Amino acid sequence: MLGVSSPGVNHKQRMMVMNGGVNASSRAMPAPAPVVMASLGTCGRYEFDGRKGCWSVYGKGKMNNLTATTRIAALEKRRMSISPACSALAEPRNLSRASFYKEVLEAAREKFTQEISIQSKDKDISLAKALLYVAVEDEAFLAFNREIDALSLHNERRDTPSPSNVKEWDCMEAVPLAGKNICEWLVELDAIAKEVEAELVSRDIGCDLVEVIDAVNKVLFESRGFKRSSVLVDSKCLYLHSVLSSGCASVLAAILVSVIYIEVCRRLNLTIVGSRIGGEFFIWPLTGNPEELFKVTSGHSLFGAVNGKCVEDLRSMASDINSNSLLGLDIATNRDIIGVVLCNLIRLHWKQASRTNYGLMLVSPLRSVHKVDQKFNKNDGSDVPLLRPQELRLAIMASERLLILQPHNWVFRRDYGMMLYYSRDYEAAVQELSICMAFAPEEEAEVLEPFVGKLHLMRLESSWKSPGQQGRLIVP
């Protein structure tokens, strides 16, 4: 049976996080093979001095970039090393549904990794497929937790019906998202493109850019009713399939409407490009005559018609965009667009995970570590704020995918390390934050260094309190 493995997480910790805080018995399913972890002595600026019984700094300078790159490659290889799933999933018919969803987690991550692989040309990456794989993995995680809850309840109350062991699907691609599997959602995008073609045929016109865009707008925003909601955050509309199903995207997920627009136009052999402007993402058709995008007809420019009313909002940075400034924007790659969606997922899940800790930020502990009056300086892991484990895990999963996209981005790695800290996985947090220091600006590395030192002590203290934990300090 395949197992879900996260870098730096042992089996006990992994099951605690995956169960979303549910006290599920380990008898509910076989335990996966243990993950072999690198020792802390190879992952940061610090070494454990057995003679002195303490952690010591072995270098004043930053970690060598080449060494850090090697460690990143090892981490990413472990993070992405997933066995082929689809054929293996169908063989053992007596697996529980929980075990099946656990395998789907692995298969979806593998498919996502293959889709955005650095060996692939950016133009060949399917935004729709990559984002649907993200949705499948998150849905499988939630379904896994539900099944574990059901198994736990059955073990506690023998009179409750036993969860079914019969699998309804043969592989990851067959798992439904809002009633349709991945293939069917891709067919849905094909169907929208065919509706646009039918609209163009009814008009009896050629392939004039303005007319094609007008036909796309009519089908998407009038016939299909897609719209960008004024609601800031809606957890139900942060995945591609949910926006395709409901036709609505919150402000934080408005980029998904742009993704749908790009995918539909790609099927019509029309190239749509985009760029981040402020906190928003705007798209436009690639043309050799950008002036036509801003020519106002019927009260709207073509650029405004594609992106909606926010272009006309004086508070929006896009209101000042013209044909000249448009040429100066950095065109987002497909990988960039996927990265923006993942960042939005992290923001949402972190907000929901920290709801009971109003105003808590990922980097809050970094700013307070220098203050002697802060409880953090007592090196007590119990002072780490309690967060919703299921939402925190979803944020961590999005962060892991983001690091597959951009493994050398020190900000992404710092945020990932901080989420591991909040989940009390101190060993993995030390490893990630130590690597982060090698790529971060010097002033940021100086902020991280004392915090990583504190984490070393917290890891040791937690090992003393939990004698059965992997990596405990052994006194001869």
Summary of the structure (lengths in Angstrom):
residues: 476
radius of gyration: 24.7
end to end distance: 37.3
largest distance: 86.5
contacts: 1441
relative contact order: 0.12
helix: 58%
strand: 6%
